[in-house]
Amino acid sequence: MNLTSVYSRRLMWLGCLCSVIGLMSYAIYAEKVLYLDPCPLCITQRMFYVGIGLFALFGLFSARTQWAQRLFATLLSLCAVGGIVTAGRQVWLQHLPPELVPQCGPGLQYWLENEPWLNTLSLLFKGDGNCAEVHWRFMTLSIAEWSLLWFIGLLLVGLVLLFSYKAGVSDARS
């Protein structure tokens, strides 16, 4: 592996990390300043973003080790796929006709305090009527639609990182 590929790989890891930091910062801003309470699917997407950020950080500091790069790129890609599924479900819920939208359930705090852990986890991945509400748009896209696009982009970067090693290049040469 030459110095240029290590440098470009580090830039990709850093780009993923900075993207996640920016996205999570805006999520906190939207919650605390704009008073947009996150729904269960939004919270689940945040968990996937945190996973992507952690694996990007680990990948950034292991840029010279092929097996670690592949491991962290795989884990980053899996988190991105989880985010795509979750954001995709929310986008689907947002585009349902009003009569088909599931009923709103009690808040997440209620579930955490009164329901078993697995039921709460199920709610986080399934969502409810709260997840179908759109309170914010930018360039005609909702937060869920933007999130879906970001997860797709992060998955593409993860796949580039995963498959960018040339066949036959060993760790000893890096």
PyMOL commands that set and color helices and strands:
alter all, ss='L'
color gray80, all
select helices_A, chain A and resi 3-32+40-60+66-94+98-100+108-114+117-126+129-132+143-163+171-173
alter helices_A, ss='H'
color red, helices_A
select strands_A, chain A and resi 137-138+141-142
alter strands_A, ss='S'
color yellow, strands_A
deselect
rebuild
show_as cartoon
